[in-house]
Amino acid sequence: MQQKGIFLSVVILFLTINSVTHAIQARSDKEQPQTVVSGTAVQSVVPVQAQSPVGSSSSSQGASASSSTFNPLGPNVMCSFLPRDFLECKEPIDHRNNETAKKEKGYGCLHFGGSFYEDVEHTKVQCTVYTDIDCYGARTFFRDGVPCVRYTDHYFVTTLIYSMLLGFLGMDRFCLGQTGTAVGKLLTMGGVGVWWIIDVILLITNNLLPEDGSNWNPYV
Ligand SMILES: *[C@@H]1O[C@H](CO)[C@@H](O)[C@H](O)[C@H]1NC(C)=O
């Protein structure tokens, strides 16, 4: 009877945490567009993006601009000098530790993730100026210094709560995608409590991270 009660309360606790975190995520999803819009007035142009195929670089204005010489005092800036708000850039290529693939391509990421600037790999990506933006020169070019970082649905606070409350079920490692160790943790009841505590410490010291190499989602 008592075991049933404990099991029930664990299930209820899990459901409560799940709904709370979903509410937090839903709220942060709503906030994300606002943070984009709240910048300069110019940024409101970006959502009107027209998907511009690479071939459109030979559109009328592009062709006429590149045929005349560049006038530094003229109204047009070089396309490659435009800020990111005016560009549609590809995601960095993931070479998954394949050095030969990176050498062949000339750019891309060997690994993703990292917290400190020195730990994060940087690469160049192909960017195209949005169709209606007027500028001088090639409209498709490479932009350097893009960090090899990606964000998925992994939130630090959520994971820490999971780790502290449901660590003995390995729920934190399940959420991070580390299924192998998670099953081990579940079967040993969190290493009889020791592993449970160790993982909380690992999380806080930034040594337990999402399996897919993504960073903690900052929107929470
Ligand atoms: C690395 O990339 C090259 C070129 O794309 C490919 O031929 C090779 O099989 C890859 N190696 C591994 C271990 O995936």
The ligand as a MOL file (V3000), in Angstrom:
LIG
                    3D

  0  0  0     0  0            999 V3000
M  V30 BEGIN CTAB
M  V30 COUNTS 14 14 0 0 0
M  V30 BEGIN ATOM
M  V30 1 C 35.3130 11.6080 -44.1320 0
M  V30 2 O 34.9200 12.3590 -45.2500 0
M  V30 3 C 35.3490 11.8560 -46.4960 0
M  V30 4 C 34.9690 12.8350 -47.5700 0
M  V30 5 O 33.6580 13.3050 -47.4210 0
M  V30 6 C 34.7580 10.4800 -46.7240 0
M  V30 7 O 35.1890 9.9480 -47.9590 0
M  V30 8 C 35.1550 9.5740 -45.5840 0
M  V30 9 O 34.5270 8.3260 -45.7170 0
M  V30 10 C 34.7860 10.1810 -44.2400 0
M  V30 11 N 35.3530 9.3670 -43.1710 0
M  V30 12 C 34.6360 8.9290 -42.1640 0
M  V30 13 C 35.3750 8.1560 -41.1280 0
M  V30 14 O 33.4400 9.1270 -42.0910 0
M  V30 END ATOM
M  V30 BEGIN BOND
M  V30 1 1 1 2
M  V30 2 1 1 10
M  V30 3 1 2 3
M  V30 4 1 3 4
M  V30 5 1 3 6
M  V30 6 1 4 5
M  V30 7 1 6 7
M  V30 8 1 6 8
M  V30 9 1 8 9
M  V30 10 1 8 10
M  V30 11 1 10 11
M  V30 12 1 11 12
M  V30 13 1 12 13
M  V30 14 2 12 14
M  V30 END BOND
M  V30 END CTAB
M  END
